[in-house]
């Protein structure tokens, strides 16, 4: 019997079979960026997703929306030379289309699927691409949300994209070619052999030019499904997709399982409003002690808070609209500080804060009153809760509520000798100010592996972790370099690296924690500039901020000429 153990093999139980891979297809005339996620179970279907304008990172439906879909999913990014192309052309050269088609066909061949086992999906610009590719290349299922049919005319009014697709002069003959691309396919084939699902709304400002004139072109499509939304919550082009997300997902799931829904003409949504009941309800809501305050964007710059979000008195006064003033309250240690906030325009509040009746809080936004932000200078160290105060003097309303956020965040920044933290979730937003040189713990593992000072540029790197506090992932903590002199203190953010070989010798026997990312360094190992620090002697410290704790370790002395 062989006494030697075989080498460890990969454990498939630890592998995410459906992990999304981001790659570039390079076999065509132009490179095409894409993401791919394999199917679950024995579902033999491919969903191809084309992106609309302004898609996050260039991909639509790439977040959690398709997480429950069991089909293979191919997301294709429309980013060529930094421009949009409708997945068609640049300067009327259709090599982009050829490359995208090559990616789709190559994926089908690899998966052993046919064009009958494909659904093409897209919103707006992506909806146009779904129609174009689906009709032209015979992909059986087409799900298109608020597409543009007259592509040439549409992009001509968006000059950057228009010039890229049609040439600098955007001649009319080129506009006509792109305008006819989808209508001519429909006139020739009428959508026959396809399952087509077209989502739209008369509230879409593009409906009369892009959708309505072309509906008769689907005459030959045996399974043409037209979903038109009429709702208080859909008032423009960009809201149709979100409103119909659940229905769209249902259609995709059915198509992936080989069960093509037949809905025909559907009008969804509800526009019925009793104006008397609406006025009564909103007036009653106005009379409660309720207030809405949601933080949407946040940052710390130079010790000041850059904040923006929504804050308003819900409901509606029966006597009309009245101006309101808003302020930020920072409260803690038995004291409070109040700072004025500027009122800003707020979009989509009628759908985001829908409460039985749609109410548009057009002036419901807020931001820092000064461009530099809300100053925190003068507020002593401690933990503070943030709230928003809204006053409507004409109505006799003066209310305050805690500030919350719909996406949790944890921002920490060094400012001189102070660490400023802004931490928020669905329950509260807190401000923490504390000295950057913190607790020196006996549980600290610290070693300054390398440092140099050249022409007022200082580099440091080394090991720093706390026994018992996991450092298994990047972002487990924030590292800072602190230089404390007689007249001033200067601080800098540091990065972190995974250097297991350097870290392992510092792990105590019997400690089974993982500290692989417990290694700090200046960004890019290039050092930090000390040009703003006056000449003199400084004590150097490395600080590590994690959870509610801040630890520090002395790192020698620095003399600046």
Secondary structure, 3 states (H helix, E strand, C coil): CCCCCCCCCCCHHHCCCCCCEEEEECCCCCCEEEEEECCCCCCCCEEEEECCCCCHHHCCCCCCCCCCCCCEEEEECCCECCECCCCCCECCECHHHHHHHHHHHHHHHHHCCCHHHEEEEEECHHHHHHHHHHHHHCCCEEEEECCCCCHHHHHHCCHHHHHHHHCCCCCHHHHHHHHHHHHHHHHHHCCCCCEEEEEECCCCCCHHHHHHHHHHHHCCCCEEEEEEECCCCCCCHHHHHHHCHHHHHHHHHHHHCCCCCCCCEEEECCCCCCHHHHHHHHHHHHCCCCCEEEEEEEEEECCEEEEEEEEECCCCCCCCCCCCEEEEEEEECCEEEEEEEEEECCCCHHHHCCCCCCCCCCCCEEEECCCCCEECCCCCCEEEEEEEEEEEHHHCEEEEEECEECCCEEEEEEECCEEEEEEECCCCEEEEEEECCCECCCCEEEEEEEEEEECCEEEEEEEEEECCCCCCCCCCCEEEEEEEECCCEEEEEEEEECCHHHHHCCCCCCCCCCCCCCEEECHHHCCEECCCCCCEEEEEEEEEEECCEEEEEEEEEEEEC
